[in-house]
Structure formats: structure tokens, C-alpha cells
């Protein structure tokens, strides 16, 4: 596709649809399992950050309090 065609709104829409046809969409099971994995990792990361924050808060109260 030429650059001038891709710059027009019609060319952009056609190029976008062509790219979307190439996408490999996940199955429902894969989507569910990967979503659960992401939620678990975010939860574990938040718990680790909270634990480190509480430790540094406790340590600073021992030193400065």
C-alpha cells in the first residue's frame, strides 16, 4: 500500500482491518487463565510492596521515634 493511500482515512481503515485479521485471538480458556495469572501477580506484588513499606515504617519509627 502506498504512503498516500495509508494516509487517507479510507486507507487507514483498510490497513487497520487488514492488521486485525492477522491477530491471533486467545481462546476463552486461555484468556481466563492468563487473566487469573495477572491478577495473582498484581496481588502478590502489592502485598510485597505493602510488606516492605510496613517494614521501613517500623524501622524508621525505631530509629526516629
C-alpha positions in Angstrom: 0.0 0.0 0.0 1.4 3.4 -0.9 2.1 6.0 1.7 -0.6 8.3 0.2 -3.2 5.6 0.4 -2.4 4.8 4.0 -2.6 8.5 5.0 -6.2 8.8 3.8 -9.0 7.8 6.3 -10.2 5.1 4.0 -6.7 3.7 3.6 -6.1 3.8 7.3 -9.3 1.9 8.0 -8.5 -0.8 5.4 -4.9 -1.1 6.8 -6.3 -1.4 10.3 -8.8 -4.1 9.3 -6.0 -6.0 7.5 -3.9 -6.0 10.6 -6.8 -7.1 12.8 -7.3 -10.1 10.5 -3.7 -11.2 11.3 -4.2 -11.1 15.1 -4.3 -14.5 16.8 -7.1 -14.1 19.3 -6.9 -16.1 22.5 -9.4 -18.8 23.4 -11.8 -18.2 26.3 -9.8 -20.7 28.5 -6.5 -19.0 27.6 -8.0 -15.6 28.3 -9.4 -16.7 31.7 -6.2 -18.4 32.8 -3.9 -15.6 31.8 -6.3 -13.0 33.5 -6.1 -15.1 36.7 -2.3 -15.2 36.5 -2.1 -11.4 36.0 -4.5 -10.7 38.9 -2.5 -13.1 41.2 0.8 -11.4 40.2 -0.6 -7.9 40.8 -1.9 -9.1 44.2 1.4 -10.6 45.2 3.3 -7.6 44.0 1.0 -5.3 46.0 1.5 -7.5 49.1 5.2 -7.4 48.8 5.3 -3.6 48.4 3.0 -3.3 51.4 5.2 -5.5 53.5 8.3 -3.6 52.5 6.6 -0.3 53.3 5.4 -1.5 56.7 9.0 -2.8 57.5 10.5 0.6 56.6 7.8 2.4 58.5 8.5 0.2 61.6 12.3 0.7 61.1 12.0 4.4 60.9 9.9 4.6 64.0 12.6 2.6 65.8 15.3 5.0 64.7 13.5 8.3 64.8 10.6 7.7 67.2 
